């Protein structure tokens, strides 16, 4: 799963530059000429499931999630998180789809995977698919479409917003 294995997207400079000095997504799509990237969440749940991994949460995010669930922060941390080599992570639950985020709900909306804490979801989730590991180069972005059917579809995200999202969370 994408959020669980940043190495799955290859190695290299996450700000790969073109010969004339710009980032690949600033030069326009070869087919359309659009500058920026298209993305629209399809609620497939693929970014919230897959092989065992991690969804990193900060102390501030733990506080917001605890408040949302009506829990003390310590209770939230104890019940819904664990420590990884990368930092504190949300727990996962094993489902037929793989290791789902503990807050992924596949039953509320038939045929969709819904985040049960969407308004307070961690930064890692808020910034998908605009991670440095996914934006490394056009090939990696295109390859990520195999995981995420919303990549390349929907709203055009301007270059400036792509950069903000990319620079918000390092994975």
C-alpha positions as CSV (number, residue, x, y, z in Angstrom):
1,X,0.0,0.0,0.0
2,X,1.2,3.4,-0.8
3,X,1.3,5.0,2.6
4,X,2.8,1.9,4.1
5,X,5.8,1.5,1.8
6,X,7.4,4.7,0.5
7,X,10.2,2.6,-1.0
8,X,7.6,1.1,-3.4
9,X,7.9,4.3,-5.4
10,X,11.6,4.0,-6.1
11,X,14.5,6.0,-5.2
12,X,15.9,9.3,-6.4
13,X,15.4,13.0,-6.0
14,X,11.8,13.8,-5.0
15,X,12.2,17.1,-6.7
16,X,13.5,15.7,-10.0
17,X,14.1,18.6,-12.3
18,X,13.9,18.8,-16.0
19,X,16.8,19.8,-18.2
20,X,15.6,23.4,-18.1
21,X,15.5,23.5,-14.3
22,X,11.8,23.0,-13.6
23,X,9.9,20.2,-11.8
24,X,8.3,17.7,-14.2
25,X,4.7,18.7,-13.3
26,X,5.3,22.3,-14.1
27,X,6.0,21.6,-17.8
28,X,2.5,20.6,-18.6
29,X,1.0,17.3,-19.4
30,X,2.3,15.9,-22.7
31,X,-1.3,15.1,-23.9
32,X,-3.2,18.2,-22.6
33,X,-0.5,20.8,-21.9
34,X,-2.1,21.4,-18.4
35,X,0.3,22.5,-15.7
36,X,-0.3,20.9,-12.3
37,X,-1.8,17.5,-11.6
38,X,-5.3,16.1,-11.6
39,X,-6.7,14.2,-8.6
40,X,-10.1,13.3,-7.2
41,X,-10.6,10.8,-4.5
42,X,-12.8,7.8,-5.6
43,X,-13.2,6.5,-2.1
44,X,-11.7,3.1,-3.1
45,X,-9.7,2.8,0.1
46,X,-6.6,1.6,-1.7
47,X,-4.5,4.4,0.0
48,X,-5.8,3.2,3.4
49,X,-5.2,-0.5,3.0
50,X,-2.6,-2.9,1.7
51,X,0.5,-4.5,3.2
52,X,1.4,-3.9,6.8
53,X,2.8,-0.4,7.3
54,X,2.2,2.9,9.0
55,X,0.0,6.0,9.0
56,X,2.1,8.5,11.1
57,X,0.3,10.7,13.6
58,X,1.7,13.7,15.5
59,X,0.8,14.5,19.1
60,X,-1.4,17.3,17.8
61,X,-3.2,14.9,15.5
62,X,-3.6,12.4,18.3
63,X,-5.2,15.2,20.4
64,X,-7.7,16.1,17.6
65,X,-8.6,12.5,17.0
66,X,-9.0,11.8,20.7
67,X,-11.3,14.9,21.0
68,X,-13.3,13.7,18.0
69,X,-13.8,10.3,19.6
70,X,-14.5,11.8,23.1
71,X,-11.4,10.1,24.6
72,X,-8.6,11.3,26.7
73,X,-5.4,11.6,24.6
74,X,-3.7,8.8,26.6
75,X,-6.6,6.5,26.0
76,X,-6.7,7.3,22.3
77,X,-2.9,6.6,22.0
78,X,-3.3,3.3,23.9
79,X,-6.3,2.1,21.9
80,X,-5.6,3.3,18.4
81,X,-1.8,3.8,17.9
82,X,1.5,2.0,18.2
83,X,5.1,3.0,17.9
84,X,7.1,2.2,14.7
85,X,10.6,2.9,13.6
86,X,9.2,6.0,11.8
87,X,7.2,7.3,14.7
88,X,3.7,6.8,16.2
89,X,1.3,5.2,13.8
90,X,-2.4,4.5,13.7
91,X,-3.3,0.8,14.2
92,X,-4.5,-1.4,11.4
93,X,-7.1,-4.1,11.2
94,X,-6.8,-7.2,9.0
95,X,-9.6,-7.4,6.4
96,X,-10.0,-9.2,3.0
97,X,-8.5,-6.1,1.4
98,X,-5.3,-6.2,3.5
99,X,-4.2,-4.1,6.5
100,X,-6.9,-1.4,6.7
101,X,-6.5,1.7,8.7
102,X,-8.4,1.2,12.0
103,X,-10.7,4.1,10.9
104,X,-11.5,2.9,7.4
105,X,-15.2,1.9,7.1
106,X,-16.1,-0.3,4.2
107,X,-19.8,-0.8,5.4
108,X,-21.3,2.6,5.9
109,X,-21.5,3.4,2.1
110,X,-22.0,0.3,0.0
111,X,-19.1,-0.1,-2.5
112,X,-17.1,2.7,-1.0
113,X,-14.4,2.9,1.7
114,X,-15.0,5.9,4.0
115,X,-12.7,7.5,6.4
116,X,-14.4,7.5,9.8
117,X,-12.3,10.5,11.0
118,X,-12.1,12.3,7.7
119,X,-12.2,15.9,9.0
120,X,-9.4,15.1,11.5
121,X,-7.4,12.6,9.4
122,X,-3.6,12.8,9.7
123,X,-1.4,15.0,7.5
124,X,-0.1,11.8,5.8
125,X,-3.6,11.1,4.6
126,X,-4.5,14.7,3.7
127,X,-1.5,15.0,1.4
128,X,-1.9,11.8,-0.6
129,X,-1.0,11.4,-3.5
130,X,1.2,14.5,-3.4
131,X,4.0,12.9,-1.5
132,X,7.6,13.5,-2.6
133,X,8.0,9.7,-3.2
134,X,5.0,9.8,-5.6
135,X,6.0,13.1,-7.3
136,X,9.6,12.0,-7.8
137,X,9.1,11.9,-11.6
138,X,6.3,11.5,-14.1
139,X,6.9,7.7,-14.4
140,X,6.3,7.2,-10.6
141,X,3.2,9.4,-10.7
142,X,1.8,7.3,-13.7
143,X,2.8,4.0,-11.9
144,X,0.9,5.2,-8.8
145,X,-2.3,5.2,-10.9
146,X,-2.3,1.4,-10.5
147,X,-2.9,1.9,-6.8
148,X,-5.0,5.0,-6.9
149,X,-7.7,5.4,-9.6
150,X,-8.2,9.0,-8.6
151,X,-4.8,10.0,-9.9
152,X,-5.0,11.8,-13.2
153,X,-8.7,12.4,-12.8
154,X,-11.0,15.2,-11.5
155,X,-9.9,18.6,-10.3
156,X,-6.7,20.1,-11.7
157,X,-4.5,21.0,-8.7
158,X,-2.3,24.0,-9.6
159,X,1.5,23.7,-9.5
160,X,1.6,26.0,-6.4
161,X,-0.8,23.8,-4.5
162,X,1.0,20.6,-5.6
163,X,4.2,22.1,-4.1
164,X,2.5,23.0,-0.8
165,X,1.0,19.5,-0.4
166,X,4.3,17.9,-1.4
167,X,6.3,20.0,1.1
168,X,3.9,19.4,4.0
169,X,4.7,15.8,4.6
170,X,7.9,13.9,3.8
171,X,7.3,10.3,2.7
